[in-house]
């Protein structure tokens, strides 16, 4: 699919998600898609820094997944995306197929923390966009599976400051990371670990 067509598809997918969430009373069934400007920023970050091994925690209907897959598809990368809800994952699968990006995404269904424990890595970019309370434990599990120059991203920093506080504290305790909160969408946490040269023996 050409870039313009893909952009148009994403615009309609976001609008459909907004309509769905406005009518859905049950919070767990809401799609809670990433804000378009945040999604585009992620796309630019991934594409410009040539990230090729991405992990997304929280697929939903695949809106943000498509943005990430679009970015890595230009440089031969892959996205692993975890979703707890099988119905949402089925939607993501359908949407990824519609835009021709299903082959660059590995979809996994189940508890994020349990799945992460079994993943081998390495990952050069992780996007936390699911259960914010589980993010600190997930970050801890992921540490041995991250590349030296990993990019860590997390949404909802400004919209849910209490829920995300544990993750931000865990992030602050890590050495060698540059951290910033970008006031875009619902608030994006960005953390980058500068690859360090090994000390000569």
C-alpha positions as CSV (number, residue, x, y, z in Angstrom):
1,X,0.0,0.0,0.0
2,X,1.3,3.4,-0.9
3,X,2.1,5.9,1.8
4,X,-0.8,8.2,1.1
5,X,-3.3,5.3,1.1
6,X,-1.8,4.0,4.3
7,X,-2.1,7.4,5.9
8,X,-5.7,7.6,4.8
9,X,-6.4,4.1,6.2
10,X,-4.9,5.1,9.6
11,X,-7.0,8.2,9.7
12,X,-10.2,6.3,9.2
13,X,-9.1,3.6,11.7
14,X,-8.5,6.2,14.4
15,X,-11.9,7.8,13.7
16,X,-13.6,4.4,13.9
17,X,-11.9,3.8,17.2
18,X,-13.0,7.1,18.6
19,X,-16.6,6.3,17.6
20,X,-16.4,2.9,19.1
21,X,-15.0,4.2,22.4
22,X,-17.7,6.9,22.7
23,X,-20.4,4.2,22.6
24,X,-18.7,1.6,24.7
25,X,-19.4,1.7,28.4
26,X,-17.1,-1.1,29.5
27,X,-13.6,0.3,29.8
28,X,-11.9,-3.0,29.1
29,X,-13.6,-3.1,25.7
30,X,-12.5,0.3,24.7
31,X,-9.8,0.5,22.0
32,X,-8.0,3.5,23.5
33,X,-6.0,4.2,20.4
34,X,-2.8,6.2,20.6
35,X,-3.3,9.9,19.7
36,X,-2.4,10.5,16.0
37,X,0.3,13.0,16.7
38,X,1.9,10.6,19.2
39,X,1.7,7.7,16.7
40,X,3.3,9.8,14.0
41,X,6.1,10.8,16.4
42,X,6.8,7.1,17.2
43,X,6.9,6.4,13.5
44,X,9.4,9.1,12.9
45,X,11.6,8.1,15.8
46,X,11.7,4.4,14.8
47,X,12.2,5.1,11.1
48,X,14.9,7.8,11.5
49,X,16.9,5.9,14.1
50,X,16.5,2.6,12.1
51,X,15.1,0.5,14.8
52,X,14.6,-3.1,13.6
53,X,13.6,-5.2,16.7
54,X,10.5,-3.6,18.3
55,X,8.4,-4.8,21.2
56,X,5.0,-3.2,21.7
57,X,3.0,-4.0,24.8
58,X,-0.6,-3.3,24.1
59,X,-1.8,-4.0,20.5
60,X,-5.5,-3.1,20.8
61,X,-6.9,-3.0,17.3
62,X,-3.5,-2.5,15.7
63,X,-3.6,1.3,15.1
64,X,-0.2,2.0,16.7
65,X,1.1,-1.4,15.5
66,X,0.5,-0.3,11.9
67,X,2.4,2.9,12.5
68,X,5.4,0.9,13.9
69,X,5.2,-1.8,11.3
70,X,5.2,0.9,8.6
71,X,8.4,2.3,10.0
72,X,10.3,-1.0,10.3
73,X,9.0,-2.3,6.9
74,X,11.2,0.3,5.2
75,X,14.4,-1.0,6.8
76,X,13.8,-4.7,7.1
77,X,12.7,-4.8,10.8
78,X,10.1,-6.6,12.8
79,X,7.5,-5.8,15.5
80,X,6.5,-8.1,18.3
81,X,3.2,-6.9,19.8
82,X,1.4,-8.3,22.8
83,X,-2.3,-8.1,23.5
84,X,-4.3,-9.6,26.4
85,X,-7.7,-9.5,24.6
86,X,-8.2,-12.0,21.8
87,X,-10.9,-10.0,20.1
88,X,-8.8,-6.9,19.9
89,X,-5.9,-9.0,18.6
90,X,-8.1,-10.4,15.9
91,X,-9.0,-6.9,14.8
92,X,-5.3,-6.0,14.7
93,X,-4.6,-9.1,12.6
94,X,-7.3,-8.1,10.1
95,X,-6.1,-4.5,9.9
96,X,-2.5,-5.4,9.4
97,X,-3.5,-7.7,6.6
98,X,-5.5,-5.0,4.9
99,X,-2.5,-2.7,4.7
100,X,-0.1,-5.5,3.7
101,X,2.0,-5.3,6.9
102,X,1.1,-8.5,8.6
103,X,4.3,-10.3,7.6
104,X,6.5,-7.9,9.6
105,X,4.5,-8.3,12.8
106,X,4.4,-11.2,15.3
107,X,1.2,-11.0,17.3
108,X,1.1,-12.6,20.7
109,X,-2.0,-13.0,22.9
110,X,-1.9,-13.3,26.7
111,X,-0.6,-11.7,29.8
112,X,2.2,-9.3,28.9
113,X,4.4,-10.0,31.9
114,X,4.2,-13.8,31.4
115,X,5.0,-13.5,27.7
116,X,7.9,-11.1,28.2
117,X,9.5,-13.6,30.6
118,X,9.7,-16.1,27.7
119,X,10.9,-13.7,24.9
120,X,14.6,-14.0,23.9
121,X,15.2,-10.5,22.6
122,X,17.2,-8.5,21.9
123,X,15.0,-5.5,21.4
124,X,16.2,-2.0,20.3
125,X,12.9,-0.3,21.0
126,X,10.1,-1.0,23.5
127,X,6.8,0.7,23.6
128,X,4.8,0.4,26.8
129,X,1.1,1.1,26.1
130,X,-1.0,-1.4,28.1
131,X,-1.3,-2.1,31.8
132,X,0.7,0.8,33.4
133,X,0.9,-0.9,36.8
134,X,2.7,-3.9,35.3
135,X,5.2,-1.8,33.4
136,X,7.9,-1.7,36.1
137,X,8.0,-5.5,36.4
138,X,8.0,-5.8,32.6
139,X,10.9,-3.3,32.4
140,X,12.9,-5.3,34.9
141,X,12.3,-8.5,32.9
142,X,13.4,-6.8,29.7
143,X,16.6,-5.3,30.9
144,X,18.9,-8.3,30.0
145,X,17.1,-8.4,26.6
146,X,17.7,-4.8,25.5
147,X,20.4,-3.6,23.0
148,X,23.0,-1.1,24.4
149,X,21.4,1.8,22.5
150,X,17.8,0.9,23.3
151,X,14.9,3.4,23.0
152,X,12.2,3.0,25.6
153,X,8.8,4.7,25.1
154,X,5.6,4.9,27.2
155,X,2.3,6.6,26.6
156,X,-0.2,8.2,29.1
157,X,2.4,9.9,31.2
158,X,0.4,13.1,31.5
159,X,-3.1,11.6,31.4
160,X,-2.4,8.9,34.0
161,X,0.5,10.3,36.2
162,X,-0.3,8.2,39.2
163,X,-0.6,4.9,37.3
164,X,2.6,5.5,35.4
165,X,4.6,6.7,38.4
166,X,6.1,3.3,39.2
167,X,7.4,2.9,35.7
168,X,9.0,6.4,35.7
169,X,10.6,5.7,39.0
170,X,12.1,2.4,37.8
171,X,13.3,4.2,34.7
172,X,15.0,7.0,36.7
173,X,16.9,4.4,38.7
174,X,18.5,3.0,35.5
175,X,22.1,4.2,34.7
176,X,23.2,5.7,31.4
177,X,19.7,6.7,30.2
178,X,18.7,10.1,29.0
179,X,15.0,10.7,29.8
180,X,12.5,13.3,28.7
181,X,8.7,13.6,28.8
182,X,7.2,15.0,25.6
183,X,3.9,16.9,26.1
184,X,2.3,15.4,23.0
185,X,-1.0,13.5,23.0
186,X,-1.5,12.0,26.4
187,X,2.2,12.5,27.3
188,X,5.0,10.4,26.0
189,X,8.0,9.2,28.1
190,X,11.2,8.8,26.0
191,X,14.4,7.2,27.3
192,X,17.5,6.5,25.3
193,X,20.5,4.6,26.5
194,X,23.7,5.7,24.8
195,X,25.7,2.7,23.6
196,X,28.9,2.6,25.6
197,X,32.3,1.5,24.3
198,X,33.8,-1.4,26.2
199,X,36.8,-0.5,28.4
200,X,40.0,-1.9,26.8
201,X,41.5,-4.8,28.7
